[in-house]
Amino acid sequence: MNIISRRAHGALDYIIGFALILAPKIFGFEGGIESRIPVILGVATIVYSLFTNYELGLFKVLPFRAHLAVDVAAGIFLAVSPWLFQFADRVWVPHLVVGLLELGAVFMTNTRASEQYDRDHHHRPGAPGSPAHS
């Protein structure tokens, strides 16, 4: 079920990235590995989103499917981190919930670019539909 567009996925990337950075303050678990993990993943999410070849990427270097693979790895890592790093006795719900939401977003995202994005970023001079071909 691919109900999330690539553009919407991009918006979610930046929203989730900033939410992860702020999560320790919002949920009151500042200090220790339990706060460093979401902050580091939040910064990483913003950075690799800026480099992703999709509608909201700035540098368009990382293929979108590779971006989704990183999202899967980050989601799994975040979800299991409370038990992996043994802080589940202090906090685990935000890590598990956001990690699972990230995985859900990946599996609900349409990986095909919009027609407009294709026209704007993948045209070749002389190809059918390009100005030079007319």
C-alpha positions in Angstrom: 0.0 0.0 0.0 2.0 3.0 -1.4 -0.1 5.9 -0.1 2.8 8.3 0.8 4.2 10.3 -2.1 8.0 10.9 -2.3 7.4 14.6 -1.6 5.4 13.7 1.5 8.0 11.2 2.6 10.6 14.0 2.2 8.5 16.3 4.5 8.2 13.5 7.0 12.0 13.0 6.9 12.7 16.5 8.0 9.8 16.5 10.6 11.0 13.2 12.1 14.6 14.4 12.0 13.8 17.5 14.0 11.4 15.6 16.3 14.2 13.1 17.1 16.6 15.9 18.0 14.0 17.4 20.3 12.7 14.1 21.7 14.9 13.9 24.8 13.7 17.4 25.9 10.1 16.7 25.0 9.9 13.4 26.8 12.3 14.3 29.6 15.0 11.7 29.2 18.0 14.0 28.7 21.5 12.5 29.4 23.0 9.2 28.6 22.8 7.0 25.5 19.0 7.0 25.5 19.1 10.7 24.5 22.2 10.6 22.3 20.7 7.9 20.0 17.7 9.9 18.8 19.7 13.1 18.5 22.3 11.4 16.3 19.7 9.7 14.2 17.8 13.0 13.9 20.8 14.8 12.6 21.7 11.9 10.3 18.2 11.8 8.9 18.3 15.5 8.0 21.8 15.1 6.5 21.0 12.1 4.3 17.7 13.6 3.3 19.5 16.7 2.1 21.6 14.5 -0.1 18.7 12.3 -1.4 17.7 12.4 -5.1 14.0 13.2 -4.4 11.7 16.2 -4.5 12.9 17.7 -1.2 16.6 16.8 -1.5 19.0 19.6 -2.0 22.1 17.9 -3.4 20.4 14.9 -5.1 23.2 12.4 -4.8 21.8 9.5 -2.8 19.3 7.3 -4.8 15.9 7.3 -3.3 15.9 3.5 -2.8 19.2 3.7 -0.9 17.6 6.4 1.2 14.8 4.1 2.0 17.3 1.3 3.0 18.9 3.8 5.4 15.5 4.6 6.8 14.8 0.9 7.4 18.2 0.4 9.2 17.6 3.6 11.3 14.1 2.6 12.2 15.1 -0.9 13.3 18.1 0.5 15.2 16.0 3.1 17.0 13.2 0.6 17.8 15.6 -2.0 19.4 18.0 0.5 20.9 16.5 0.5 24.4 17.1 -3.2 24.7 20.4 -3.2 22.7 21.9 -0.6 25.0 20.1 -1.6 28.1 18.1 1.5 29.0 14.7 0.0 28.5 14.2 0.2 32.3 14.3 4.0 32.0 12.7 4.8 28.6 11.7 2.8 25.6 8.3 3.9 24.3 9.5 6.9 22.2 12.3 4.9 20.6 10.1 1.9 19.7 7.1 4.0 18.5 9.2 6.4 16.3 11.3 3.5 15.0 8.2 1.6 14.0 6.6 4.7 12.5 9.7 5.2 10.4 9.5 1.6 9.1 5.8 2.1 8.4 6.5 5.2 6.4 9.1 3.3 4.3 6.7 0.5 3.4 3.9 2.9 2.6 5.9 5.2 0.3 5.5 5.2 -3.4 9.0 4.9 -4.8 8.1 6.3 -8.2 8.9 9.9 -8.8 6.1 12.2 -9.9 5.9 13.0 -13.6 6.8 16.6 -13.0 9.9 15.6 -11.1 10.9 13.3 -13.9 10.4 16.1 -16.4 12.4 18.5 -14.4 15.3 16.3 -13.3 15.7 13.4 -15.7 15.2 14.9 -19.2 17.9 14.3 -21.8 18.5 16.7 -24.7 17.1 15.2 -27.8 14.9 12.7 -25.9 11.2 12.6 -26.8 9.4 15.4 -25.0 12.5 17.5 -24.5 12.7 21.0 -26.2 15.6 20.0 -28.4 13.6 17.1 -29.8 10.7 19.2 -31.2 
